[in-house]
Amino acid sequence: MTTQAEQTLTMIREVCALGRAELDRPHTTEGDTAAARALVHGLRAIDLAGEPSDISLSLELLAPRAPYFDRLILDAIAAGTRQVVNLGAGYDDRALRFRHSGVRFFDLDLPDVIADKARRLQALDTDITHVALVGADFATDHVGDALARAGHDATRPTLFIAEHLVLFLQPRDVERLLADVSGRGAPGSVLALTTEVHPAGLDSALVVSTVDQVMFDGASPLHSIRARDTWLALLNQHDWQVENATVATAIDHFELPLDDKPVQIQTHFLTATAG
Ligand SMILES: C[S@@+](CC[C@H](N)C(=O)[O-])C[C@H]1O[C@@H](n2cnc3c(N)ncnc32)[C@H](O)[C@@H]1O
């Protein structure tokens, strides 16, 4: 039985994939852009009313976000990184668009999502031998073990990306994920993620519960929204150092009424290096 929060998460996952497919996006010389587009074929991002979502609404958020992660992957490949771990990959097509000899991609997501992605990839006429699809629930599974089983080499640098993921995890699961990933991050590794940020001084639990009540009628899939400094401290605690931490790369995500005042929730793009 699928819960309302799970249905909303499914819709958001598909909106991300369909929205990105609308954008003009870079690729490597070996990248397969046709297969990347075909990967999302047939997704409909059905909303709770049973209607396909209006993808155009998401483009404002995706337009700055997608190139941020695209650029990091292209730069990492150019710098010699040979492992890209995509945490909460959903239907992200980067493993296809950024195919490059010697580079291995690890796409992790919930087991049912990965099973569907595997079916879709196998149906395409494209090489996927460089892609490891790893089904893992970050709330219960040990990501370090899952990566090891999938052939990830913890002695070599990795680019880890988590685009629009940690918002959907419980705070304790974010911490566990950061610790697990830290254990797989050899020197030279990079972790890039989006974090949802509320203004400093607010109670994060109150912000999250207000989102739940006001925006999702008690069935919110959004669980982790924190002050920027709290996110930075958390990364630090798990041996990830954010360069230029005082300069925020951020976009407005949504506004929330809190004590009858509007509060702006932003998405911050953070890139951290290991050690
Ligand atoms: C908003 S989608 C973003 C997907 C992808 N990163 C993108 O930008 O298209 C969030 C993803 O996180 C995954 N996710 C959420 N909770 C998870 C969990 N507990 N374990 C593994 N993946 C999870 C969802 O299944 C979903 O694919």
The ligand as a MOL file (V3000), in Angstrom:
LIG
                    3D

  0  0  0     0  0            999 V3000
M  V30 BEGIN CTAB
M  V30 COUNTS 27 29 0 0 0
M  V30 BEGIN ATOM
M  V30 1 C 13.3610 14.5130 -5.6400 0
M  V30 2 S 14.0140 12.9960 -6.1100 0 CHG=1
M  V30 3 C 15.5210 13.5260 -6.8940 0
M  V30 4 C 16.0600 12.4690 -7.8080 0
M  V30 5 C 17.3240 12.8510 -8.5580 0
M  V30 6 N 18.4200 13.1250 -7.6670 0
M  V30 7 C 17.0540 13.9870 -9.4610 0
M  V30 8 O 17.5360 15.0940 -9.1960 0
M  V30 9 O 16.3390 13.7650 -10.4380 0 CHG=-1
M  V30 10 C 14.6190 12.3160 -4.5730 0
M  V30 11 C 15.1020 10.9120 -4.7240 0
M  V30 12 O 15.5610 10.4320 -3.4560 0
M  V30 13 C 15.1420 9.0980 -3.3180 0
M  V30 14 N 14.9960 8.7390 -1.9090 0
M  V30 15 C 14.1690 9.3050 -0.9940 0
M  V30 16 N 14.2380 8.6370 0.1630 0
M  V30 17 C 15.1330 7.6290 -0.0230 0
M  V30 18 C 15.6170 6.5790 0.8190 0
M  V30 19 N 15.1890 6.4350 2.0700 0
M  V30 20 N 16.5230 5.7330 0.3020 0
M  V30 21 C 16.9540 5.8630 -0.9810 0
M  V30 22 N 16.5360 6.8450 -1.8190 0
M  V30 23 C 15.6240 7.7010 -1.3370 0
M  V30 24 C 13.7800 9.0750 -3.9980 0
M  V30 25 O 13.3580 7.7720 -4.3170 0
M  V30 26 C 13.9950 9.9800 -5.1870 0
M  V30 27 O 14.3610 9.2990 -6.3340 0
M  V30 END ATOM
M  V30 BEGIN BOND
M  V30 1 1 1 2
M  V30 2 1 2 3
M  V30 3 1 2 10
M  V30 4 1 3 4
M  V30 5 1 4 5
M  V30 6 1 5 6
M  V30 7 1 5 7
M  V30 8 2 7 8
M  V30 9 1 7 9
M  V30 10 1 10 11
M  V30 11 1 11 12
M  V30 12 1 11 26
M  V30 13 1 12 13
M  V30 14 1 13 14
M  V30 15 1 13 24
M  V30 16 1 14 15
M  V30 17 1 14 23
M  V30 18 2 15 16
M  V30 19 1 16 17
M  V30 20 1 17 18
M  V30 21 2 17 23
M  V30 22 1 18 19
M  V30 23 2 18 20
M  V30 24 1 20 21
M  V30 25 2 21 22
M  V30 26 1 22 23
M  V30 27 1 24 25
M  V30 28 1 24 26
M  V30 29 1 26 27
M  V30 END BOND
M  V30 END CTAB
M  END
